[in-house]
């Protein structure tokens, strides 16, 4: 397993060019692009709502205009494929993409490799500090090639940078924990004890809010526990491992979480589980940091001011969620170099802090560690620690994942959380179907890998 200490050592040297930033030229790189209009495709999403507040500063500083095409993120993929496949050039100069699209876009030759651009004198910003970008996010969201086709290592190249990425943390009701003298769980044993204790102490309150809806949602919830408890969905040769003893343990725990959580948990998607926590129907939340801003907003939360945060509990290892959005430059963009300047500006230290202050999700460790922002957002101290364990291999970033998570693994997990099948039986039953999908995808070559 690649550790955070290893960082991105296997990544292409071009992408790790923080020690190679051009120093000879300090001329304003924006001057020759003044008056250019860039068209960007961003999602309707809380992070990008914050970005919209900051974008006018880019135009004021550079003279480069930005035209925004904003779409619901589920509609972006098809529109982006259409635009980026046009031989004469598409509409977009810069796109936001979901992590699952990175390999497809790169392997189809639709987005630019960024390493050469980061080495280009007069275009790469000398003070960008690539090494300050959150390593787990860069690996998870930006790299294509390398081990498994999406991790750092030989052959990995950089095609995007994180922008609107997420990890998982534990939220808990400080007032409930103080009232009953409860200890914030540091590991899974302590977490499991609280699952039965909290509903006994607080009648009508669930212990931990979770996604449980059959399909991709319950698969997401399962992944949150599968990895820290010591398993993966597949081994290094793409053989299923989710039905091993640790995988069964994670599924058994997930059923207990649903059974002791707020009423209706087996049908919860992300918004449902989030709102159950924000409306005071559960004492804990274990999922994306994206909920933090709403948790402290009295207009959206009945528990504002009552929420504490902790690092994702420890199982046999630390492993928290890694995913979300990145930004990339289409291969057929009309204004690639100007778009690269916008990409750097948006993810620079200055803009990252401004976007965070406006309610967005930071892409840099220095932002989470900034004293002024920590004073404004005390949870940043916890989030900075949690990000050390953001796992780039948290779930497979392969083309087949949507089918596997939604129609196969997610159905089996739905049967588990609703009590229709035992964890072992449900997971064993789907192994042949999972292997058939992987066989169809060409993952079982003679050398044991795709």
C-alpha positions, 0 to 999 in steps of 0.5 A, a space after each residue: 500500500 502506498 502511504 502518505 509518507 511515500 507521498 507521490 514518489 512514483 509520480 512523473 517527475 514533471 508533475 512533481 516539479 515543485 523543485 523545478 519551478 522556472 526562476 528566470 522569468 518573473 514577467 506577468 504570465 497573464 499579460 498576453 492573455 488579457 481580453 481572452 474569454 475562457 468557458 468553464 464547465 462547473 457543477 451546481 455544488 456547494 464548493 463551486 458556489 464558493 468558487 463563483 464568489 471568488 472568480 471575479 477576482 481572477 478577472 480583476 487581477 488578470 484581465 481574463 474573462 470567465 464564462 461559466 456553464 453550470 450544470 447538475 453534475 450528473 448531466 456534465 459527463 455526457 455534455 463534456 464527452 460531446 464537447 471534448 470529442 469535437 474534432 474542430 474544438 469544443 466549447 470548454 477551456 476548463 472542466 470540473 470532473 468527478 474522480 470516476 471520469 478521469 481514466 476514461 477522459 485520459 485514456 480516450 485522449 480527451 484531456 491534457 497531461 499537465 506535467 509538461 505545462 507545469 514545466 513550461 517556463 513563463 506559464 508555470 507560476 513560480 510560487 504555486 507549490 505543488 507539494 502543498 496540494 493534499 497528496 491523497 487528493 492528488 493521487 486519487 483525483 489527478 493521476 492516471 496510469 501506474 498501479 491499477 491504472 489510477 494510483 501513484 507509481 511507474 507510468 502514472 501521469 497527472 491529468 487534473 488537480 483536486 478542486 472540490 475533493 472530500 474525505 470522511 470524518 466523524 461528527 458527533 453531538 457534543 451536548 449528548 456526549 457531555 450529558 452522558 459522559 460518553 467518550 468520542 470513539 477513536 477506534 471501531 470497537 469503541 464506535 460499535 459499543 456506542 451503537 447500542 448505548 446511545 439509543 438506550 440513553 437517548 430514547 428516540 435518537 439513533 446512534 449513527 446516521 448512514 447511507 443505506 439505500 440499495 445500490 451505490 449509496 449503501 456501497 459507499 457506506 460499506 466502503 467507509 468501514 471495509 477499508 479501515 477494518 482491513 479489506 478491499 473490494 479486490 486484491 492486486 489481481 482483481 480477485 474479489 476480497 469483499 467476502 473475506 472475514 474482514 469484509 463480512 465484518 464490515 457488512 455485519 457492522 453496517 447492518 448494526 449501524 442501520 438497525 441502531 440508527 435513525 428510523 428509515 436508515 435502510 432507504 437513506 441516500 446522502 441527503 437523507 442521512 445528512 438531514 437526519 443528523 442535522 435535524 437531531 435524529 442521530 448522535 453521530 455522522 460518519 461520512 463526507 466533510 461536505 456536511 460541516 458547513 451546513 452543520 453550523 448554519 442555523 438556517 439549515 441545522 437544528 444542532 448548530 454549535 453542538 457538533 464536534 469533529 474527530 478523525 475517522 475511527 481506527 480499525 486495523 489501519 487508518 483509511 478515510 474516504 477520498 473522492 470528489 471533483 478535480 479540474 482538467 483542460 480538454 485536449 481540444 480547448 481553444 485557450 489551453 495556456 490561459 486555462 492552465 493559468 486559471 487552473 493554477 490561480 484557482 488552486 493557488 494558496 491565495 485563492 484556496 484560502 479565499 474559496 475556503 472562507 467563502 464556504 468551499 473545500 480546500 485543496 491545500 494542506 496549508 489552508 487547513 493549517 492556516 491559523 486564521 481559518 482554524 479560528 473561524 473553522 475549528 474543525 480544520 484542525 481535525 480535518 487536516 489530520 484526517 487528510 493524512 489518511 485520505 486513501 486514494 484506493 478507497 474504492 476502485 476507480 474503474 469504468 465498471 465501478 458504477 455497475 458493480 456498486 449500483 447493480 451488484 454489490 449495492 444490491 447484496 448490501 441492500 439485502 444485508 441491511 434489510 435482513 433478507 440475507 446474512 452478510 456471508 451468504 449475500 456477499 458470497 452469492 455475488 462473487 461469480 457475477 462480479 468476476 464475470 464483469 471483471 472478466 468481460 472488462 479484461 482484468 484477468 490477463 495471463 499476467 494476473 492484471 489488466 
